[in-house]
Amino acid sequence: MTSPAQHVAGFSWPVRVYYEDTDSFGVVYYANYFRFLERARTEWLRALGFDQVEMAAQGVGFVVRSVQGEYLKPARFNDMLEVRSHIASTTRAAVDFVQRLYRGDELLFDGTVRVVSIDMAKNRPVSLPAALRERLLPSIQPSASTLT
């Protein structure tokens, strides 16, 4: 597994499966895959130099507008996983992330997440901060999205 890294193709983030992540069968509970994806997006922003607490203090936040996911193989307790993320597209206020969860080279989960930038006081969409958009643009891979 690679260490957390930003690269032209996107970002990767390691995840270890803990006992608390699993269901009574020892398999990662389905909703926890989305928690792993969320962690990777948060760490990607942090690696780009954007702290969500500071952004919130400036009135900008992010909300998930839609998600899609395909569970291909189960992850289990103590597995070392990697979330590989890239951007399929952006609009004025939204980013479409393609996020895949791997155990080594084995694809376990394939998902897309649309995140929208909002004015936290008005709870309305606003343009992505220009500096953030500029930092994300090199990671766009429109043809690589599998779930649209």
The 8 nearest C-alpha neighbors of each residue, nearest first, counted from 0:
[[1, 103, 2, 81, 13, 80, 79, 102],
 [0, 2, 3, 4, 11, 13, 81, 12],
 [1, 3, 4, 0, 13, 12, 11, 81],
 [4, 2, 12, 11, 13, 1, 5, 10],
 [5, 3, 11, 10, 2, 6, 12, 1],
 [6, 4, 10, 9, 11, 7, 3, 43],
 [5, 7, 9, 8, 10, 4, 138, 11],
 [6, 8, 138, 9, 137, 5, 10, 139],
 [7, 9, 138, 6, 85, 10, 140, 139],
 [10, 8, 85, 138, 6, 84, 7, 5],
 [9, 11, 5, 84, 4, 83, 6, 85],
 [10, 12, 83, 3, 82, 4, 84, 81],
 [11, 13, 3, 82, 81, 39, 14, 83],
 [14, 12, 81, 80, 82, 3, 15, 2],
 [15, 13, 80, 81, 79, 16, 12, 35],
 [14, 16, 79, 78, 80, 77, 17, 13],
 [15, 17, 77, 76, 78, 20, 14, 79],
 [18, 16, 20, 19, 76, 77, 15, 21],
 [17, 19, 20, 21, 76, 16, 77, 25],
 [18, 20, 17, 21, 22, 16, 76, 27],
 [21, 19, 17, 18, 27, 28, 16, 31],
 [22, 20, 27, 26, 28, 25, 19, 18],
 [21, 23, 28, 24, 25, 26, 27, 20],
 [22, 24, 25, 21, 26, 28, 27, 18],
 [23, 25, 22, 26, 21, 27, 75, 28],
 [26, 24, 21, 22, 23, 75, 76, 27],
 [25, 27, 75, 21, 24, 22, 74, 28],
 [28, 26, 21, 20, 74, 75, 22, 29],
 [27, 29, 21, 22, 31, 30, 26, 20],
 [28, 30, 31, 32, 27, 33, 70, 26],
 [31, 29, 32, 33, 28, 34, 27, 20],
 [30, 32, 34, 33, 29, 28, 20, 35],
 [31, 33, 35, 34, 30, 29, 36, 28],
 [32, 34, 36, 31, 35, 30, 37, 29],
 [33, 35, 31, 37, 32, 36, 38, 30],
 [34, 36, 32, 38, 33, 37, 31, 39],
 [37, 35, 33, 39, 34, 38, 40, 32],
 [38, 36, 34, 40, 39, 35, 33, 41],
 [39, 37, 41, 35, 36, 40, 42, 34],
 [38, 40, 42, 36, 37, 41, 12, 43],
 [41, 39, 43, 37, 42, 38, 44, 36],
 [42, 40, 38, 44, 43, 39, 37, 45],
 [41, 43, 45, 39, 44, 40, 46, 38],
 [42, 44, 46, 40, 45, 41, 39, 47],
 [45, 43, 47, 49, 41, 42, 46, 40],
 [44, 46, 42, 49, 48, 47, 43, 50],
 [47, 45, 43, 48, 44, 42, 49, 5],
 [46, 48, 44, 45, 49, 43, 134, 131],
 [47, 49, 45, 46, 44, 50, 43, 131],
 [50, 48, 45, 44, 47, 51, 46, 54],
 [49, 51, 53, 52, 45, 54, 48, 44],
 [50, 52, 54, 53, 55, 49, 60, 44],
 [51, 53, 55, 54, 50, 56, 57, 60],
 [54, 52, 56, 50, 55, 51, 57, 49],
 [53, 55, 51, 57, 59, 56, 52, 50],
 [54, 56, 58, 59, 52, 57, 53, 60],
 [57, 55, 53, 54, 58, 52, 59, 51],
 [56, 58, 54, 55, 59, 53, 52, 60],
 [57, 59, 55, 119, 56, 118, 54, 120],
 [60, 58, 55, 118, 54, 117, 119, 57],
 [61, 59, 117, 55, 116, 119, 118, 54],
 [60, 62, 116, 115, 117, 114, 63, 59],
 [63, 61, 115, 114, 64, 116, 60, 117],
 [62, 64, 114, 65, 113, 115, 61, 112],
 [63, 65, 113, 114, 62, 115, 66, 112],
 [66, 64, 113, 63, 112, 67, 114, 111],
 [67, 65, 112, 111, 113, 68, 64, 110],
 [68, 66, 111, 110, 112, 65, 146, 69],
 [69, 67, 110, 109, 70, 111, 66, 108],
 [68, 70, 109, 108, 71, 110, 67, 146],
 [71, 69, 108, 72, 107, 68, 109, 73],
 [70, 72, 107, 108, 69, 73, 106, 109],
 [73, 71, 107, 70, 74, 108, 106, 105],
 [74, 72, 26, 107, 75, 27, 71, 70],
 [73, 75, 27, 26, 78, 72, 107, 76],
 [76, 74, 26, 27, 78, 25, 77, 73],
 [75, 77, 16, 18, 78, 17, 25, 21],
 [78, 76, 16, 17, 15, 75, 79, 18],
 [79, 77, 16, 76, 75, 15, 80, 74],
 [80, 78, 15, 14, 102, 77, 16, 81],
 [81, 79, 102, 14, 101, 13, 15, 78],
 [80, 82, 13, 101, 12, 100, 14, 83],
 [81, 83, 100, 12, 11, 99, 84, 13],
 [84, 82, 11, 99, 98, 10, 81, 100],
 [85, 83, 98, 10, 9, 97, 11, 82],
 [84, 86, 9, 97, 96, 138, 8, 10],
 [85, 87, 96, 139, 88, 138, 95, 97],
 [86, 88, 141, 140, 139, 95, 144, 96],
 [89, 87, 95, 86, 141, 139, 94, 90],
 [90, 88, 94, 93, 95, 91, 87, 92],
 [89, 91, 93, 92, 94, 88, 126, 127],
 [90, 92, 126, 93, 127, 89, 125, 94],
 [93, 91, 126, 127, 116, 90, 125, 115],
 [94, 92, 115, 90, 114, 89, 91, 116],
 [93, 95, 89, 114, 113, 88, 96, 90],
 [96, 94, 113, 88, 87, 112, 86, 89],
 [97, 95, 86, 112, 111, 85, 87, 98],
 [98, 96, 111, 85, 84, 86, 110, 144],
 [99, 97, 84, 110, 83, 111, 96, 109],
 [98, 100, 109, 83, 108, 82, 110, 84],
 [99, 101, 82, 108, 107, 81, 106, 83],
 [102, 100, 106, 81, 105, 107, 80, 103],
 [101, 103, 80, 105, 104, 79, 81, 106],
 [102, 104, 105, 101, 0, 80, 81, 79],
 [103, 105, 102, 101, 106, 0, 107, 81],
 [104, 106, 102, 101, 103, 107, 100, 72],
 [105, 107, 101, 108, 100, 104, 102, 99],
 [108, 106, 72, 71, 101, 100, 105, 70],
 [109, 107, 70, 100, 71, 99, 69, 106],
 [110, 108, 99, 69, 68, 98, 100, 70],
 [111, 109, 68, 98, 67, 97, 99, 69],
 [110, 112, 97, 67, 96, 66, 98, 146],
 [111, 113, 66, 96, 95, 65, 114, 97],
 [114, 112, 95, 65, 64, 94, 63, 96],
 [113, 115, 63, 94, 93, 62, 64, 112],
 [116, 114, 93, 62, 61, 92, 117, 63],
 [115, 117, 61, 92, 124, 127, 125, 60],
 [118, 116, 124, 125, 123, 60, 119, 59],
 [117, 119, 59, 122, 123, 121, 120, 58],
 [118, 120, 122, 58, 121, 117, 59, 60],
 [119, 121, 118, 122, 58, 123, 59, 117],
 [122, 120, 123, 118, 119, 117, 124, 58],
 [121, 123, 119, 118, 120, 117, 124, 60],
 [122, 124, 117, 121, 118, 125, 119, 120],
 [125, 123, 117, 116, 118, 92, 115, 122],
 [126, 124, 117, 92, 116, 118, 127, 123],
 [127, 125, 92, 91, 128, 116, 124, 117],
 [126, 128, 92, 116, 129, 132, 91, 125],
 [127, 129, 131, 130, 126, 132, 59, 116],
 [130, 128, 132, 131, 127, 133, 126, 134],
 [131, 129, 133, 132, 128, 134, 127, 135],
 [132, 130, 134, 128, 133, 129, 135, 127],
 [133, 131, 129, 135, 134, 130, 136, 127],
 [132, 134, 130, 131, 136, 135, 129, 137],
 [135, 133, 131, 132, 136, 130, 137, 47],
 [136, 134, 132, 133, 138, 137, 131, 139],
 [135, 137, 138, 133, 139, 134, 132, 86],
 [138, 136, 135, 139, 7, 134, 8, 133],
 [139, 137, 9, 8, 136, 7, 135, 86],
 [140, 138, 86, 87, 136, 137, 141, 88],
 [139, 141, 87, 143, 142, 86, 138, 85],
 [142, 140, 87, 143, 88, 139, 144, 86],
 [143, 141, 144, 140, 87, 145, 139, 88],
 [142, 144, 141, 140, 145, 87, 97, 85],
 [145, 143, 142, 146, 87, 97, 141, 147],
 [144, 146, 143, 147, 109, 97, 142, 110],
 [145, 147, 144, 111, 110, 67, 68, 109],
 [146, 145, 144, 111, 67, 110, 87, 97]]
